Each structure stands twice: as C-alpha cells, then as structure tokens.
C-alpha cells in the first residue's frame, strides 16, 4: 500500500506544479491578448483572462468524462451490471 501512497503523492505534486505553470502561462497569454485587443486599462485583466484559459482547459478534460458509459467504474467498485 505504500507504493500507492507514493504514487498518489507524486501525482498530487505534479498536478500542483502543472496548475501553477498553466496559471503563469495564462497570465502571460492574458497580457498579450489584452495588449492586442487594447484593453490594458482594465485592472487585473491578465488574471481574469488566465482564469478563463484555465477554465477552458478544465472543460476540455470534462468532455472526455461525458463520453463514458454508465457503468464505466463498475469493475473497480465491485458492482455488477444491472
């Protein structure tokens, strides 16, 4: 069981690092988009655009889960198909 804990901890740390990286990239993209659209006068616009960027990435991952069949997790939850 300790291998599973190690794997979970490693995956968690990687996810946190990836989230920070995507946030920083989103802020940079937001700066460039706000300059391109000439909306630099709005305070915090690059942060707002970074949140939109991260939300779009999260939505892209959600579309994959919507395609799953109803009993996709039954093999791990020990439930029989109805």
VOTI-410364 format. One record per atom (N, C-alpha, C): residue number from 1; x, y, z; residue in one letter; atom name. Coordinates in steps of 0.05 Angstrom, whole numbers. Layout:
REM residues N
NUM  X  Y  Z  a  CA $
...
//
This chain:
REM residues 82
1  16  -24  0  x  N $
1  0  0  0  x  CA $
1  17  25  0  x  C $
2  42  23  9  x  N $
2  59  47  10  x  CA $
2  66  56  -18  x  C $
3  66  38  -38  x  N $
3  71  46  -65  x  CA $
3  49  63  -76  x  C $
4  24  56  -68  x  N $
4  1  72  -77  x  CA $
4  2  100  -65  x  C $
5  10  102  -40  x  N $
5  13  128  -27  x  CA $
5  34  145  -40  x  C $
6  56  132  -47  x  N $
6  78  147  -61  x  CA $
6  69  156  -88  x  C $
7  55  139  -103  x  N $
7  44  147  -129  x  CA $
7  24  170  -127  x  C $
8  7  168  -107  x  N $
8  -13  190  -103  x  CA $
8  1  216  -96  x  C $
9  20  215  -78  x  N $
9  34  239  -70  x  CA $
9  49  252  -94  x  C $
10  62  234  -110  x  N $
10  76  244  -134  x  CA $
10  57  257  -154  x  C $
11  35  243  -159  x  N $
11  15  254  -177  x  CA $
11  3  281  -167  x  C $
12  -1  283  -141  x  N $
12  -11  308  -130  x  CA $
12  8  330  -133  x  C $
13  34  325  -128  x  N $
13  54  346  -131  x  CA $
13  57  354  -160  x  C $
14  55  335  -179  x  N $
14  57  342  -207  x  CA $
14  33  358  -216  x  C $
15  9  352  -205  x  N $
15  -15  367  -212  x  CA $
15  -13  396  -202  x  C $
16  -3  399  -178  x  N $
16  0  426  -167  x  CA $
16  20  442  -183  x  C $
17  42  430  -191  x  N $
17  62  443  -207  x  CA $
17  51  450  -235  x  C $
18  35  432  -246  x  N $
18  23  438  -272  x  CA $
18  3  460  -270  x  C $
19  -12  461  -248  x  N $
19  -32  483  -245  x  CA $
19  -18  510  -242  x  C $
20  4  511  -228  x  N $
20  19  536  -225  x  CA $
20  30  545  -252  x  C $
21  41  525  -267  x  N $
21  52  531  -293  x  CA $
21  31  541  -312  x  C $
22  8  528  -313  x  N $
22  -14  537  -330  x  CA $
22  -24  564  -322  x  C $
23  -24  570  -297  x  N $
23  -32  597  -288  x  CA $
23  -13  618  -297  x  C $
24  13  612  -295  x  N $
24  33  632  -304  x  CA $
24  32  636  -334  x  C $
25  28  614  -349  x  N $
25  25  616  -378  x  CA $
25  0  631  -385  x  C $
26  -21  626  -370  x  N $
26  -47  641  -375  x  CA $
26  -44  670  -370  x  C $
27  -29  678  -350  x  N $
27  -25  707  -345  x  CA $
27  -9  720  -367  x  C $
28  11  706  -377  x  N $
28  27  716  -400  x  CA $
28  10  719  -425  x  C $
29  -6  698  -430  x  N $
29  -24  699  -453  x  CA $
29  -45  722  -450  x  C $
30  -55  725  -425  x  N $
30  -74  747  -419  x  CA $
30  -62  774  -424  x  C $
31  -36  777  -417  x  N $
31  -23  803  -422  x  CA $
31  -21  809  -452  x  C $
32  -14  788  -468  x  N $
32  -12  792  -496  x  CA $
32  -39  797  -509  x  C $
33  -59  783  -500  x  N $
33  -86  787  -512  x  CA $
33  -97  814  -504  x  C $
34  -92  823  -480  x  N $
34  -102  849  -472  x  CA $
34  -88  872  -487  x  C $
35  -63  868  -493  x  N $
35  -49  888  -509  x  CA $
35  -59  888  -538  x  C $
36  -64  864  -548  x  N $
36  -74  861  -576  x  CA $
36  -102  873  -579  x  C $
37  -119  869  -559  x  N $
37  -146  880  -560  x  CA $
37  -149  908  -549  x  C $
38  -126  920  -540  x  N $
38  -125  947  -529  x  CA $
38  -144  950  -505  x  C $
39  -143  931  -487  x  N $
39  -159  933  -463  x  CA $
39  -141  932  -438  x  C $
40  -118  945  -440  x  N $
40  -99  944  -418  x  CA $
40  -107  962  -395  x  C $
41  -127  979  -399  x  N $
41  -135  998  -378  x  CA $
41  -151  984  -356  x  C $
42  -162  961  -361  x  N $
42  -178  947  -341  x  CA $
42  -159  933  -321  x  C $
43  -164  939  -295  x  N $
43  -146  928  -275  x  CA $
43  -149  898  -272  x  C $
44  -127  884  -273  x  N $
44  -126  855  -269  x  CA $
44  -137  839  -292  x  C $
45  -137  850  -316  x  N $
45  -148  836  -339  x  CA $
45  -132  811  -346  x  C $
46  -106  812  -342  x  N $
46  -90  788  -349  x  CA $
46  -97  765  -330  x  C $
47  -103  771  -305  x  N $
47  -111  750  -286  x  CA $
47  -138  739  -293  x  C $
48  -156  756  -302  x  N $
48  -183  747  -310  x  CA $
48  -181  729  -334  x  C $
49  -165  737  -353  x  N $
49  -162  720  -377  x  CA $
49  -148  694  -371  x  C $
50  -130  694  -351  x  N $
50  -117  669  -343  x  CA $
50  -137  650  -331  x  C $
51  -156  660  -315  x  N $
51  -177  643  -304  x  CA $
51  -194  631  -326  x  C $
52  -200  647  -346  x  N $
52  -215  637  -369  x  CA $
52  -200  615  -384  x  C $
53  -174  619  -387  x  N $
53  -156  600  -400  x  CA $
53  -156  573  -385  x  C $
54  -153  574  -359  x  N $
54  -153  550  -342  x  CA $
54  -180  537  -342  x  C $
55  -202  552  -342  x  N $
55  -229  541  -343  x  CA $
55  -233  526  -369  x  C $
56  -223  537  -392  x  N $
56  -226  523  -417  x  CA $
56  -211  497  -418  x  C $
57  -188  496  -405  x  N $
57  -172  471  -404  x  CA $
57  -187  451  -387  x  C $
58  -200  460  -365  x  N $
58  -215  441  -348  x  CA $
58  -240  431  -363  x  C $
59  -253  448  -379  x  N $
59  -276  439  -394  x  CA $
59  -268  419  -415  x  C $
60  -244  422  -427  x  N $
60  -235  403  -447  x  CA $
60  -231  375  -434  x  C $
61  -222  374  -410  x  N $
61  -219  348  -396  x  CA $
61  -246  337  -388  x  C $
62  -266  354  -383  x  N $
62  -292  344  -375  x  CA $
62  -307  331  -399  x  C $
63  -302  339  -423  x  N $
63  -315  327  -446  x  CA $
63  -308  298  -449  x  C $
64  -285  290  -441  x  N $
64  -277  262  -442  x  CA $
64  -293  246  -422  x  C $
65  -299  256  -399  x  N $
65  -315  241  -380  x  CA $
65  -344  239  -388  x  C $
66  -354  258  -403  x  N $
66  -382  257  -412  x  CA $
66  -387  234  -432  x  C $
67  -366  225  -445  x  N $
67  -368  203  -464  x  CA $
67  -367  176  -452  x  C $
68  -362  174  -426  x  N $
68  -360  148  -412  x  CA $
68  -388  134  -411  x  C $
69  -387  108  -412  x  N $
69  -412  93  -409  x  CA $
69  -421  94  -380  x  C $
70  -446  87  -375  x  N $
70  -458  90  -348  x  CA $
70  -444  73  -328  x  C $
71  -436  49  -334  x  N $
71  -423  31  -315  x  CA $
71  -393  29  -319  x  C $
72  -380  51  -325  x  N $
72  -352  51  -331  x  CA $
72  -335  44  -306  x  C $
73  -344  51  -282  x  N $
73  -329  45  -258  x  CA $
73  -337  20  -243  x  C $
74  -354  4  -255  x  N $
74  -364  -19  -241  x  CA $
74  -342  -40  -236  x  C $
75  -322  -41  -253  x  N $
75  -300  -60  -249  x  CA $
75  -284  -55  -224  x  C $
76  -282  -30  -216  x  N $
76  -267  -23  -192  x  CA $
76  -284  -21  -167  x  C $
77  -310  -15  -171  x  N $
77  -327  -12  -148  x  CA $
77  -341  -39  -140  x  C $
78  -335  -60  -154  x  N $
78  -346  -87  -148  x  CA $
78  -376  -89  -151  x  C $
79  -388  -70  -166  x  N $
79  -417  -71  -171  x  CA $
79  -421  -86  -197  x  C $
80  -442  -102  -197  x  N $
80  -449  -117  -221  x  CA $
80  -466  -99  -240  x  C $
81  -464  -105  -265  x  N $
81  -480  -91  -285  x  CA $
81  -510  -97  -281  x  C $
82  -526  -77  -283  x  N $
82  -555  -81  -279  x  CA $
82  -569  -91  -304  x  C $
//
